[in-house]
Amino acid sequence: MNFLRFAVRRVAEMAATLLVASFVVFGAMYLAPGNPASFLLSGRSASPEALAAVNAQYHLDDPFAVRYLNWLGDMLQGDFGRSLTYRTDVSRLLADRLPTTLLLIAMALVLVVALGLLLGRIAAVRGGATDSAVLVATTLAVGTPSFVAAVLLQGLFAVKLGWFPSGGAGAGLLDQIWHLTLPAIALALYLVGMLARVTRSAMLEALAGEHVTVARSRGVPERQVIRRHVLRNSLGTVLTTGGLIVSTLLVCTILVETAFSIGGIGQLLELSTTTKDFPTVQAISLVIVALFMAVNLVVDFLLPLVDPRITLGTRGADA
């Protein structure tokens, strides 16, 4: 399959999946207890005229299909609606908060990739006591939920030692990085352990391969064997976990941003869900789905470049 045909097919699949996801997200909000009218009236007993005015303003009396199509059309034009809680455009809320969340995820992703690959490589290549120590450390990391890690890091490094701020997102890039260091570590800890284990298993499998034995028998230096024949062949397996890693980061930002009082979309989603701010919850949910699918699309494009044994569309076919 040539690249253009593969890219068109994957983008079409992504668009179709986003369409289904938009229907699920929109429908789920209207299956939840409560409705926008009761929230806007703040539980007060309203007159039939007041209730009718609210329903007319937000088109709540329209059939479900009409509301969905109108909402979808507005979303395609970049209009995410108006927040019921903040009384402002949802697109403005996202523009204010999304950069903070993306910076937090980027910092966590750097930690996950750097430490996960390094620990997995060290465990697989050195073996013995080093392998056992890495397995114990990664077991502890995988067994520590993000919100527990957030509380522990906050108590030790922010409250007791005072090395880092206990909350907030900071202002300016360097100050933001300083404020987001502990949240990024809390967010990355579980995934560092998971990626290290995946890398270790993939490299051990590659080390047992016939091509590695042949390379060693020909006198190829061990470092070259590891770099060319083991690590490269293992990256395909590691890269396929990219979508899972990013989706986990996106979900866990809700807990970490709340614990550190970071004004990102994770904290906004938590607050909006609590207050039944339907337009904001729908927009954030769809943005998260779109980000997750975009990462998987990039992974599909990168896999054949990283691992020559994989051809375009192979992963999708296998899945």
C-alpha positions as protocol buffer text, in pm:
chain_id: "A"
residue {
  index: 1
  type: MET
  ca { x: 0 y: 0 z: 0 }
}
residue {
  index: 2
  type: ASN
  ca { x: 147 y: 335 z: -96 }
}
residue {
  index: 3
  type: PHE
  ca { x: 177 y: 610 z: 165 }
}
residue {
  index: 4
  type: LEU
  ca { x: -81 y: 847 z: 13 }
}
residue {
  index: 5
  type: ARG
  ca { x: -350 y: 579 z: -4 }
}
residue {
  index: 6
  type: PHE
  ca { x: -270 y: 468 z: 349 }
}
residue {
  index: 7
  type: ALA
  ca { x: -280 y: 829 z: 480 }
}
residue {
  index: 8
  type: VAL
  ca { x: -615 y: 901 z: 314 }
}
residue {
  index: 9
  type: ARG
  ca { x: -762 y: 580 z: 455 }
}
residue {
  index: 10
  type: ARG
  ca { x: -639 y: 651 z: 808 }
}
residue {
  index: 11
  type: VAL
  ca { x: -761 y: 1013 z: 802 }
}
residue {
  index: 12
  type: ALA
  ca { x: -1103 y: 894 z: 678 }
}
residue {
  index: 13
  type: GLU
  ca { x: -1116 y: 636 z: 957 }
}
residue {
  index: 14
  type: MET
  ca { x: -1021 y: 904 z: 1209 }
}
residue {
  index: 15
  type: ALA
  ca { x: -1296 y: 1135 z: 1082 }
}
residue {
  index: 16
  type: ALA
  ca { x: -1556 y: 856 z: 1102 }
}
residue {
  index: 17
  type: THR
  ca { x: -1450 y: 762 z: 1453 }
}
residue {
  index: 18
  type: LEU
  ca { x: -1461 y: 1127 z: 1562 }
}
residue {
  index: 19
  type: LEU
  ca { x: -1815 y: 1150 z: 1423 }
}
residue {
  index: 20
  type: VAL
  ca { x: -1924 y: 847 z: 1627 }
}
residue {
  index: 21
  type: ALA
  ca { x: -1743 y: 984 z: 1934 }
}
residue {
  index: 22
  type: SER
  ca { x: -1919 y: 1319 z: 1896 }
}
residue {
  index: 23
  type: PHE
  ca { x: -2258 y: 1145 z: 1896 }
}
residue {
  index: 24
  type: VAL
  ca { x: -2165 y: 943 z: 2206 }
}
residue {
  index: 25
  type: VAL
  ca { x: -2032 y: 1250 z: 2389 }
}
residue {
  index: 26
  type: PHE
  ca { x: -2339 y: 1458 z: 2302 }
}
residue {
  index: 27
  type: GLY
  ca { x: -2583 y: 1179 z: 2388 }
}
residue {
  index: 28
  type: ALA
  ca { x: -2411 y: 1088 z: 2715 }
}
residue {
  index: 29
  type: MET
  ca { x: -2456 y: 1441 z: 2849 }
}
residue {
  index: 30
  type: TYR
  ca { x: -2831 y: 1421 z: 2794 }
}
residue {
  index: 31
  type: LEU
  ca { x: -2855 y: 1080 z: 2960 }
}
residue {
  index: 32
  type: ALA
  ca { x: -2689 y: 1215 z: 3275 }
}
residue {
  index: 33
  type: PRO
  ca { x: -2910 y: 1315 z: 3570 }
}
residue {
  index: 34
  type: GLY
  ca { x: -3023 y: 1678 z: 3566 }
}
residue {
  index: 35
  type: ASN
  ca { x: -3039 y: 1916 z: 3271 }
}
residue {
  index: 36
  type: PRO
  ca { x: -2909 y: 2258 z: 3173 }
}
residue {
  index: 37
  type: ALA
  ca { x: -3238 y: 2427 z: 3255 }
}
residue {
  index: 38
  type: SER
  ca { x: -3238 y: 2307 z: 3618 }
}
residue {
  index: 39
  type: PHE
  ca { x: -2874 y: 2415 z: 3651 }
}
residue {
  index: 40
  type: LEU
  ca { x: -2935 y: 2759 z: 3504 }
}
residue {
  index: 41
  type: LEU
  ca { x: -3227 y: 2810 z: 3743 }
}
residue {
  index: 42
  type: SER
  ca { x: -2999 y: 2696 z: 4028 }
}
residue {
  index: 43
  type: GLY
  ca { x: -3265 y: 2463 z: 4166 }
}
residue {
  index: 44
  type: ARG
  ca { x: -3509 y: 2749 z: 4221 }
}
residue {
  index: 45
  type: SER
  ca { x: -3877 y: 2694 z: 4155 }
}
residue {
  index: 46
  type: ALA
  ca { x: -3929 y: 2881 z: 3833 }
}
residue {
  index: 47
  type: SER
  ca { x: -4248 y: 2990 z: 3670 }
}
residue {
  index: 48
  type: PRO
  ca { x: -4353 y: 2811 z: 3350 }
}
residue {
  index: 49
  type: GLU
  ca { x: -4272 y: 3130 z: 3158 }
}
residue {
  index: 50
  type: ALA
  ca { x: -3917 y: 3146 z: 3298 }
}
residue {
  index: 51
  type: LEU
  ca { x: -3860 y: 2779 z: 3224 }
}
residue {
  index: 52
  type: ALA
  ca { x: -3993 y: 2821 z: 2871 }
}
residue {
  index: 53
  type: ALA
  ca { x: -3760 y: 3119 z: 2818 }
}
residue {
  index: 54
  type: VAL
  ca { x: -3456 y: 2916 z: 2925 }
}
residue {
  index: 55
  type: ASN
  ca { x: -3556 y: 2623 z: 2705 }
}
residue {
  index: 56
  type: ALA
  ca { x: -3605 y: 2857 z: 2408 }
}
residue {
  index: 57
  type: GLN
  ca { x: -3271 y: 3035 z: 2462 }
}
residue {
  index: 58
  type: TYR
  ca { x: -3075 y: 2707 z: 2468 }
}
residue {
  index: 59
  type: HIS
  ca { x: -3304 y: 2521 z: 2222 }
}
residue {
  index: 60
  type: LEU
  ca { x: -3374 y: 2255 z: 2484 }
}
residue {
  index: 61
  type: ASP
  ca { x: -3719 y: 2183 z: 2341 }
}
residue {
  index: 62
  type: ASP
  ca { x: -3580 y: 2090 z: 1999 }
}
residue {
  index: 63
  type: PRO
  ca { x: -3569 y: 1720 z: 1905 }
}
residue {
  index: 64
  type: PHE
  ca { x: -3250 y: 1539 z: 2000 }
}
residue {
  index: 65
  type: ALA
  ca { x: -3138 y: 1494 z: 1638 }
}
residue {
  index: 66
  type: VAL
  ca { x: -3184 y: 1866 z: 1565 }
}
residue {
  index: 67
  type: ARG
  ca { x: -2986 y: 1966 z: 1875 }
}
residue {
  index: 68
  type: TYR
  ca { x: -2708 y: 1723 z: 1785 }
}
residue {
  index: 69
  type: LEU
  ca { x: -2679 y: 1839 z: 1424 }
}
residue {
  index: 70
  type: ASN
  ca { x: -2682 y: 2205 z: 1529 }
}
residue {
  index: 71
  type: TRP
  ca { x: -2416 y: 2136 z: 1793 }
}
residue {
  index: 72
  type: LEU
  ca { x: -2203 y: 1939 z: 1546 }
}
residue {
  index: 73
  type: GLY
  ca { x: -2230 y: 2213 z: 1284 }
}
residue {
  index: 74
  type: ASP
  ca { x: -2122 y: 2475 z: 1538 }
}
residue {
  index: 75
  type: MET
  ca { x: -1829 y: 2256 z: 1651 }
}
residue {
  index: 76
  type: LEU
  ca { x: -1708 y: 2218 z: 1292 }
}
residue {
  index: 77
  type: GLN
  ca { x: -1701 y: 2598 z: 1268 }
}
residue {
  index: 78
  type: GLY
  ca { x: -1501 y: 2630 z: 1591 }
}
residue {
  index: 79
  type: ASP
  ca { x: -1799 y: 2735 z: 1801 }
}
residue {
  index: 80
  type: PHE
  ca { x: -1794 y: 2516 z: 2115 }
}
residue {
  index: 81
  type: GLY
  ca { x: -2090 y: 2694 z: 2273 }
}
residue {
  index: 82
  type: ARG
  ca { x: -2112 y: 2906 z: 2584 }
}
residue {
  index: 83
  type: SER
  ca { x: -2017 y: 2785 z: 2930 }
}
residue {
  index: 84
  type: LEU
  ca { x: -2312 y: 2768 z: 3169 }
}
residue {
  index: 85
  type: THR
  ca { x: -2080 y: 2819 z: 3467 }
}
residue {
  index: 86
  type: TYR
  ca { x: -1836 y: 3084 z: 3347 }
}
residue {
  index: 87
  type: ARG
  ca { x: -2082 y: 3266 z: 3116 }
}
residue {
  index: 88
  type: THR
  ca { x: -1818 y: 3290 z: 2844 }
}
residue {
  index: 89
  type: ASP
  ca { x: -1731 y: 3109 z: 2522 }
}
residue {
  index: 90
  type: VAL
  ca { x: -1597 y: 2757 z: 2576 }
}
residue {
  index: 91
  type: SER
  ca { x: -1342 y: 2817 z: 2301 }
}
residue {
  index: 92
  type: ARG
  ca { x: -1195 y: 3099 z: 2511 }
}
residue {
  index: 93
  type: LEU
  ca { x: -1177 y: 2872 z: 2817 }
}
residue {
  index: 94
  type: LEU
  ca { x: -997 y: 2608 z: 2610 }
}
residue {
  index: 95
  type: ALA
  ca { x: -756 y: 2863 z: 2463 }
}
residue {
  index: 96
  type: ASP
  ca { x: -668 y: 2986 z: 2812 }
}
residue {
  index: 97
  type: ARG
  ca { x: -620 y: 2645 z: 2971 }
}
residue {
  index: 98
  type: LEU
  ca { x: -515 y: 2402 z: 2697 }
}
residue {
  index: 99
  type: PRO
  ca { x: -154 y: 2534 z: 2669 }
}
residue {
  index: 100
  type: THR
  ca { x: -93 y: 2461 z: 3038 }
}
residue {
  index: 101
  type: THR
  ca { x: -222 y: 2106 z: 3004 }
}
residue {
  index: 102
  type: LEU
  ca { x: -22 y: 2045 z: 2686 }
}
residue {
  index: 103
  type: LEU
  ca { x: 296 y: 2172 z: 2856 }
}
residue {
  index: 104
  type: LEU
  ca { x: 231 y: 1944 z: 3153 }
}
residue {
  index: 105
  type: ILE
  ca { x: 173 y: 1645 z: 2924 }
}
residue {
  index: 106
  type: ALA
  ca { x: 484 y: 1729 z: 2718 }
}
residue {
  index: 107
  type: MET
  ca { x: 702 y: 1742 z: 3031 }
}
residue {
  index: 108
  type: ALA
  ca { x: 557 y: 1414 z: 3157 }
}
residue {
  index: 109
  type: LEU
  ca { x: 603 y: 1255 z: 2813 }
}
residue {
  index: 110
  type: VAL
  ca { x: 971 y: 1354 z: 2807 }
}
residue {
  index: 111
  type: LEU
  ca { x: 1020 y: 1189 z: 3147 }
}
residue {
  index: 112
  type: VAL
  ca { x: 831 y: 877 z: 3039 }
}
residue {
  index: 113
  type: VAL
  ca { x: 1027 y: 829 z: 2716 }
}
residue {
  index: 114
  type: ALA
  ca { x: 1370 y: 916 z: 2859 }
}
residue {
  index: 115
  type: LEU
  ca { x: 1347 y: 720 z: 3183 }
}
residue {
  index: 116
  type: GLY
  ca { x: 1131 y: 436 z: 3051 }
}
residue {
  index: 117
  type: LEU
  ca { x: 1364 y: 356 z: 2761 }
}
residue {
  index: 118
  type: LEU
  ca { x: 1677 y: 401 z: 2974 }
}
residue {
  index: 119
  type: LEU
  ca { x: 1560 y: 176 z: 3258 }
}
residue {
  index: 120
  type: GLY
  ca { x: 1429 y: -90 z: 3018 }
}
residue {
  index: 121
  type: ARG
  ca { x: 1754 y: -91 z: 2824 }
}
residue {
  index: 122
  type: ILE
  ca { x: 1969 y: -112 z: 3137 }
}
residue {
  index: 123
  type: ALA
  ca { x: 1762 y: -399 z: 3280 }
}
residue {
  index: 124
  type: ALA
  ca { x: 1769 y: -601 z: 2957 }
}
residue {
  index: 125
  type: VAL
  ca { x: 2139 y: -549 z: 2876 }
}
residue {
  index: 126
  type: ARG
  ca { x: 2295 y: -580 z: 3221 }
}
residue {
  index: 127
  type: GLY
  ca { x: 2062 y: -840 z: 3376 }
}
residue {
  index: 128
  type: GLY
  ca { x: 2136 y: -991 z: 3718 }
}
residue {
  index: 129
  type: ALA
  ca { x: 2103 y: -764 z: 4021 }
}
residue {
  index: 130
  type: THR
  ca { x: 2050 y: -455 z: 3803 }
}
residue {
  index: 131
  type: ASP
  ca { x: 1758 y: -623 z: 3628 }
}
residue {
  index: 132
  type: SER
  ca { x: 1607 y: -722 z: 3966 }
}
residue {
  index: 133
  type: ALA
  ca { x: 1648 y: -368 z: 4103 }
}
residue {
  index: 134
  type: VAL
  ca { x: 1479 y: -216 z: 3797 }
}
residue {
  index: 135
  type: LEU
  ca { x: 1194 y: -469 z: 3822 }
}
residue {
  index: 136
  type: VAL
  ca { x: 1136 y: -379 z: 4189 }
}
residue {
  index: 137
  type: ALA
  ca { x: 1148 y: -5 z: 4116 }
}
residue {
  index: 138
  type: THR
  ca { x: 913 y: -30 z: 3818 }
}
residue {
  index: 139
  type: THR
  ca { x: 674 y: -251 z: 4015 }
}
residue {
  index: 140
  type: LEU
  ca { x: 652 y: 22 z: 4281 }
}
residue {
  index: 141
  type: ALA
  ca { x: 605 y: 287 z: 4010 }
}
residue {
  index: 142
  type: VAL
  ca { x: 330 y: 93 z: 3833 }
}
residue {
  index: 143
  type: GLY
  ca { x: 158 y: 25 z: 4166 }
}
residue {
  index: 144
  type: THR
  ca { x: 149 y: 395 z: 4264 }
}
residue {
  index: 145
  type: PRO
  ca { x: -158 y: 580 z: 4128 }
}
residue {
  index: 146
  type: SER
  ca { x: -101 y: 934 z: 4004 }
}
residue {
  index: 147
  type: PHE
  ca { x: -309 y: 1098 z: 4278 }
}
residue {
  index: 148
  type: VAL
  ca { x: -111 y: 911 z: 4548 }
}
residue {
  index: 149
  type: ALA
  ca { x: 218 y: 1015 z: 4387 }
}
residue {
  index: 150
  type: ALA
  ca { x: 88 y: 1373 z: 4370 }
}
residue {
  index: 151
  type: VAL
  ca { x: 11 y: 1381 z: 4743 }
}
residue {
  index: 152
  type: LEU
  ca { x: 347 y: 1222 z: 4836 }
}
residue {
  index: 153
  type: LEU
  ca { x: 552 y: 1455 z: 4614 }
}
residue {
  index: 154
  type: GLN
  ca { x: 358 y: 1757 z: 4730 }
}
residue {
  index: 155
  type: GLY
  ca { x: 403 y: 1671 z: 5098 }
}
residue {
  index: 156
  type: LEU
  ca { x: 778 y: 1597 z: 5070 }
}
residue {
  index: 157
  type: PHE
  ca { x: 919 y: 1837 z: 4811 }
}
residue {
  index: 158
  type: ALA
  ca { x: 672 y: 2127 z: 4839 }
}
residue {
  index: 159
  type: VAL
  ca { x: 555 y: 2135 z: 5202 }
}
residue {
  index: 160
  type: LYS
  ca { x: 847 y: 1981 z: 5397 }
}
residue {
  index: 161
  type: LEU
  ca { x: 1151 y: 2074 z: 5187 }
}
residue {
  index: 162
  type: GLY
  ca { x: 1003 y: 2375 z: 5007 }
}
residue {
  index: 163
  type: TRP
  ca { x: 1191 y: 2304 z: 4685 }
}
residue {
  index: 164
  type: PHE
  ca { x: 889 y: 2340 z: 4458 }
}
residue {
  index: 165
  type: PRO
  ca { x: 555 y: 2525 z: 4471 }
}
residue {
  index: 166
  type: SER
  ca { x: 267 y: 2326 z: 4617 }
}
residue {
  index: 167
  type: GLY
  ca { x: 22 y: 2445 z: 4352 }
}
residue {
  index: 168
  type: GLY
  ca { x: -55 y: 2676 z: 4062 }
}
residue {
  index: 169
  type: ALA
  ca { x: 71 y: 2684 z: 3705 }
}
residue {
  index: 170
  type: GLY
  ca { x: 309 y: 2982 z: 3725 }
}
residue {
  index: 171
  type: ALA
  ca { x: 359 y: 3264 z: 3475 }
}
residue {
  index: 172
  type: GLY
  ca { x: 614 y: 3262 z: 3193 }
}
residue {
  index: 173
  type: LEU
  ca { x: 777 y: 2952 z: 3048 }
}
residue {
  index: 174
  type: LEU
  ca { x: 1052 y: 2897 z: 3308 }
}
residue {
  index: 175
  type: ASP
  ca { x: 819 y: 2965 z: 3601 }
}
residue {
  index: 176
  type: GLN
  ca { x: 562 y: 2729 z: 3449 }
}
residue {
  index: 177
  type: ILE
  ca { x: 822 y: 2455 z: 3412 }
}
residue {
  index: 178
  type: TRP
  ca { x: 921 y: 2504 z: 3777 }
}
residue {
  index: 179
  type: HIS
  ca { x: 558 y: 2489 z: 3891 }
}
residue {
  index: 180
  type: LEU
  ca { x: 479 y: 2186 z: 3674 }
}
residue {
  index: 181
  type: THR
  ca { x: 784 y: 1977 z: 3766 }
}
residue {
  index: 182
  type: LEU
  ca { x: 621 y: 1789 z: 4056 }
}
residue {
  index: 183
  type: PRO
  ca { x: 290 y: 1741 z: 3868 }
}
residue {
  index: 184
  type: ALA
  ca { x: 482 y: 1608 z: 3566 }
}
residue {
  index: 185
  type: ILE
  ca { x: 668 y: 1357 z: 3784 }
}
residue {
  index: 186
  type: ALA
  ca { x: 343 y: 1247 z: 3948 }
}
residue {
  index: 187
  type: LEU
  ca { x: 186 y: 1209 z: 3606 }
}
residue {
  index: 188
  type: ALA
  ca { x: 480 y: 1020 z: 3457 }
}
residue {
  index: 189
  type: LEU
  ca { x: 566 y: 781 z: 3741 }
}
residue {
  index: 190
  type: TYR
  ca { x: 322 y: 503 z: 3651 }
}
residue {
  index: 191
  type: LEU
  ca { x: 402 y: 524 z: 3279 }
}
residue {
  index: 192
  type: VAL
  ca { x: 780 y: 522 z: 3335 }
}
residue {
  index: 193
  type: GLY
  ca { x: 738 y: 186 z: 3508 }
}
residue {
  index: 194
  type: MET
  ca { x: 510 y: 53 z: 3235 }
}
residue {
  index: 195
  type: LEU
  ca { x: 733 y: 166 z: 2945 }
}
residue {
  index: 196
  type: ALA
  ca { x: 1046 y: 34 z: 3117 }
}
residue {
  index: 197
  type: ARG
  ca { x: 884 y: -310 z: 3143 }
}
residue {
  index: 198
  type: VAL
  ca { x: 769 y: -305 z: 2781 }
}
residue {
  index: 199
  type: THR
  ca { x: 1115 y: -197 z: 2665 }
}
residue {
  index: 200
  type: ARG
  ca { x: 1285 y: -463 z: 2876 }
}
residue {
  index: 201
  type: SER
  ca { x: 1062 y: -742 z: 2738 }
}
residue {
  index: 202
  type: ALA
  ca { x: 1102 y: -625 z: 2378 }
}
residue {
  index: 203
  type: MET
  ca { x: 1480 y: -603 z: 2408 }
}
residue {
  index: 204
  type: LEU
  ca { x: 1510 y: -944 z: 2576 }
}
residue {
  index: 205
  type: GLU
  ca { x: 1309 y: -1093 z: 2289 }
}
residue {
  index: 206
  type: ALA
  ca { x: 1531 y: -917 z: 2036 }
}
residue {
  index: 207
  type: LEU
  ca { x: 1847 y: -1029 z: 2216 }
}
residue {
  index: 208
  type: ALA
  ca { x: 1738 y: -1391 z: 2177 }
}
residue {
  index: 209
  type: GLY
  ca { x: 1695 y: -1345 z: 1801 }
}
residue {
  index: 210
  type: GLU
  ca { x: 1903 y: -1534 z: 1546 }
}
residue {
  index: 211
  type: HIS
  ca { x: 2022 y: -1213 z: 1378 }
}
residue {
  index: 212
  type: VAL
  ca { x: 2180 y: -1100 z: 1707 }
}
residue {
  index: 213
  type: THR
  ca { x: 2365 y: -1431 z: 1743 }
}
residue {
  index: 214
  type: VAL
  ca { x: 2491 y: -1403 z: 1384 }
}
residue {
  index: 215
  type: ALA
  ca { x: 2604 y: -1043 z: 1438 }
}
residue {
  index: 216
  type: ARG
  ca { x: 2796 y: -1139 z: 1752 }
}
residue {
  index: 217
  type: SER
  ca { x: 2956 y: -1441 z: 1580 }
}
residue {
  index: 218
  type: ARG
  ca { x: 3084 y: -1206 z: 1309 }
}
residue {
  index: 219
  type: GLY
  ca { x: 3260 y: -994 z: 1571 }
}
residue {
  index: 220
  type: VAL
  ca { x: 3027 y: -693 z: 1556 }
}
residue {
  index: 221
  type: PRO
  ca { x: 3094 y: -481 z: 1866 }
}
residue {
  index: 222
  type: GLU
  ca { x: 2837 y: -532 z: 2141 }
}
residue {
  index: 223
  type: ARG
  ca { x: 2734 y: -164 z: 2149 }
}
residue {
  index: 224
  type: GLN
  ca { x: 2665 y: -175 z: 1776 }
}
residue {
  index: 225
  type: VAL
  ca { x: 2467 y: -497 z: 1816 }
}
residue {
  index: 226
  type: ILE
  ca { x: 2252 y: -337 z: 2086 }
}
residue {
  index: 227
  type: ARG
  ca { x: 2199 y: -15 z: 1892 }
}
residue {
  index: 228
  type: ARG
  ca { x: 2137 y: -157 z: 1543 }
}
residue {
  index: 229
  type: HIS
  ca { x: 1988 y: -500 z: 1600 }
}
residue {
  index: 230
  type: VAL
  ca { x: 1823 y: -488 z: 1942 }
}
residue {
  index: 231
  type: LEU
  ca { x: 1714 y: -137 z: 2033 }
}
residue {
  index: 232
  type: ARG
  ca { x: 1592 y: -49 z: 1683 }
}
residue {
  index: 233
  type: ASN
  ca { x: 1389 y: -368 z: 1650 }
}
residue {
  index: 234
  type: SER
  ca { x: 1241 y: -305 z: 1996 }
}
residue {
  index: 235
  type: LEU
  ca { x: 1128 y: 51 z: 1920 }
}
residue {
  index: 236
  type: GLY
  ca { x: 834 y: -72 z: 1712 }
}
residue {
  index: 237
  type: THR
  ca { x: 688 y: -253 z: 2012 }
}
residue {
  index: 238
  type: VAL
  ca { x: 758 y: 46 z: 2235 }
}
residue {
  index: 239
  type: LEU
  ca { x: 607 y: 291 z: 1987 }
}
residue {
  index: 240
  type: THR
  ca { x: 280 y: 99 z: 1967 }
}
residue {
  index: 241
  type: THR
  ca { x: 224 y: 184 z: 2334 }
}
residue {
  index: 242
  type: GLY
  ca { x: 240 y: 555 z: 2243 }
}
residue {
  index: 243
  type: GLY
  ca { x: -136 y: 588 z: 2209 }
}
residue {
  index: 244
  type: LEU
  ca { x: -194 y: 416 z: 2543 }
}
residue {
  index: 245
  type: ILE
  ca { x: 65 y: 640 z: 2711 }
}
residue {
  index: 246
  type: VAL
  ca { x: -88 y: 963 z: 2581 }
}
residue {
  index: 247
  type: SER
  ca { x: -445 y: 855 z: 2664 }
}
residue {
  index: 248
  type: THR
  ca { x: -334 y: 770 z: 3017 }
}
residue {
  index: 249
  type: LEU
  ca { x: -163 y: 1108 z: 3049 }
}
residue {
  index: 250
  type: LEU
  ca { x: -477 y: 1287 z: 2930 }
}
residue {
  index: 251
  type: VAL
  ca { x: -700 y: 1103 z: 3177 }
}
residue {
  index: 252
  type: CYS
  ca { x: -463 y: 1136 z: 3472 }
}
residue {
  index: 253
  type: THR
  ca { x: -423 y: 1512 z: 3421 }
}
residue {
  index: 254
  type: ILE
  ca { x: -771 y: 1546 z: 3574 }
}
residue {
  index: 255
  type: LEU
  ca { x: -643 y: 1404 z: 3905 }
}
residue {
  index: 256
  type: VAL
  ca { x: -302 y: 1571 z: 3901 }
}
residue {
  index: 257
  type: GLU
  ca { x: -426 y: 1916 z: 3798 }
}
residue {
  index: 258
  type: THR
  ca { x: -689 y: 1901 z: 4071 }
}
residue {
  index: 259
  type: ALA
  ca { x: -433 y: 1792 z: 4334 }
}
residue {
  index: 260
  type: PHE
  ca { x: -195 y: 2076 z: 4242 }
}
residue {
  index: 261
  type: SER
  ca { x: -465 y: 2335 z: 4164 }
}
residue {
  index: 262
  type: ILE
  ca { x: -340 y: 2378 z: 3807 }
}
residue {
  index: 263
  type: GLY
  ca { x: -574 y: 2568 z: 3581 }
}
residue {
  index: 264
  type: GLY
  ca { x: -565 y: 2328 z: 3287 }
}
residue {
  index: 265
  type: ILE
  ca { x: -842 y: 2151 z: 3101 }
}
residue {
  index: 266
  type: GLY
  ca { x: -820 y: 1854 z: 3338 }
}
residue {
  index: 267
  type: GLN
  ca { x: -923 y: 2065 z: 3636 }
}
residue {
  index: 268
  type: LEU
  ca { x: -1175 y: 2247 z: 3417 }
}
residue {
  index: 269
  type: LEU
  ca { x: -1330 y: 1913 z: 3315 }
}
residue {
  index: 270
  type: GLU
  ca { x: -1358 y: 1807 z: 3681 }
}
residue {
  index: 271
  type: LEU
  ca { x: -1524 y: 2134 z: 3782 }
}
residue {
  index: 272
  type: SER
  ca { x: -1752 y: 2137 z: 3478 }
}
residue {
  index: 273
  type: THR
  ca { x: -1867 y: 1780 z: 3541 }
}
residue {
  index: 274
  type: THR
  ca { x: -1951 y: 1867 z: 3900 }
}
residue {
  index: 275
  type: THR
  ca { x: -2154 y: 2172 z: 3799 }
}
residue {
  index: 276
  type: LYS
  ca { x: -2317 y: 2003 z: 3498 }
}
residue {
  index: 277
  type: ASP
  ca { x: -2166 y: 2255 z: 3257 }
}
residue {
  index: 278
  type: PHE
  ca { x: -2271 y: 2054 z: 2953 }
}
residue {
  index: 279
  type: PRO
  ca { x: -2112 y: 2259 z: 2671 }
}
residue {
  index: 280
  type: THR
  ca { x: -1772 y: 2266 z: 2844 }
}
residue {
  index: 281
  type: VAL
  ca { x: -1774 y: 1894 z: 2926 }
}
residue {
  index: 282
  type: GLN
  ca { x: -1873 y: 1805 z: 2569 }
}
residue {
  index: 283
  type: ALA
  ca { x: -1602 y: 2024 z: 2417 }
}
residue {
  index: 284
  type: ILE
  ca { x: -1323 y: 1897 z: 2645 }
}
residue {
  index: 285
  type: SER
  ca { x: -1427 y: 1534 z: 2596 }
}
residue {
  index: 286
  type: LEU
  ca { x: -1418 y: 1572 z: 2220 }
}
residue {
  index: 287
  type: VAL
  ca { x: -1080 y: 1751 z: 2231 }
}
residue {
  index: 288
  type: ILE
  ca { x: -936 y: 1465 z: 2439 }
}
residue {
  index: 289
  type: VAL
  ca { x: -1069 y: 1206 z: 2192 }
}
residue {
  index: 290
  type: ALA
  ca { x: -925 y: 1404 z: 1900 }
}
residue {
  index: 291
  type: LEU
  ca { x: -583 y: 1432 z: 2066 }
}
residue {
  index: 292
  type: PHE
  ca { x: -578 y: 1060 z: 2140 }
}
residue {
  index: 293
  type: MET
  ca { x: -666 y: 973 z: 1781 }
}
residue {
  index: 294
  type: ALA
  ca { x: -411 y: 1220 z: 1640 }
}
residue {
  index: 295
  type: VAL
  ca { x: -136 y: 1055 z: 1844 }
}
residue {
  index: 296
  type: ASN
  ca { x: -237 y: 711 z: 1715 }
}
residue {
  index: 297
  type: LEU
  ca { x: -232 y: 846 z: 1360 }
}
residue {
  index: 298
  type: VAL
  ca { x: 122 y: 978 z: 1407 }
}
residue {
  index: 299
  type: VAL
  ca { x: 228 y: 643 z: 1556 }
}
residue {
  index: 300
  type: ASP
  ca { x: 90 y: 459 z: 1251 }
}
residue {
  index: 301
  type: PHE
  ca { x: 292 y: 687 z: 1022 }
}
residue {
  index: 302
  type: LEU
  ca { x: 613 y: 649 z: 1228 }
}
residue {
  index: 303
  type: LEU
  ca { x: 606 y: 271 z: 1278 }
}
residue {
  index: 304
  type: PRO
  ca { x: 732 y: 174 z: 928 }
}
residue {
  index: 305
  type: LEU
  ca { x: 1013 y: 429 z: 961 }
}
residue {
  index: 306
  type: VAL
  ca { x: 1127 y: 295 z: 1299 }
}
residue {
  index: 307
  type: ASP
  ca { x: 1086 y: -75 z: 1225 }
}
residue {
  index: 308
  type: PRO
  ca { x: 1146 y: -179 z: 859 }
}
residue {
  index: 309
  type: ARG
  ca { x: 970 y: -512 z: 922 }
}
residue {
  index: 310
  type: ILE
  ca { x: 639 y: -327 z: 954 }
}
residue {
  index: 311
  type: THR
  ca { x: 463 y: -217 z: 636 }
}
residue {
  index: 312
  type: LEU
  ca { x: 197 y: 51 z: 604 }
}
residue {
  index: 313
  type: GLY
  ca { x: -136 y: -69 z: 741 }
}
residue {
  index: 314
  type: THR
  ca { x: 3 y: -380 z: 910 }
}
residue {
  index: 315
  type: ARG
  ca { x: -84 y: -268 z: 1261 }
}
residue {
  index: 316
  type: GLY
  ca { x: -434 y: -176 z: 1163 }
}
residue {
  index: 317
  type: ALA
  ca { x: -480 y: -508 z: 994 }
}
residue {
  index: 318
  type: ASP
  ca { x: -351 y: -699 z: 1290 }
}
residue {
  index: 319
  type: ALA
  ca { x: -568 y: -504 z: 1526 }
}
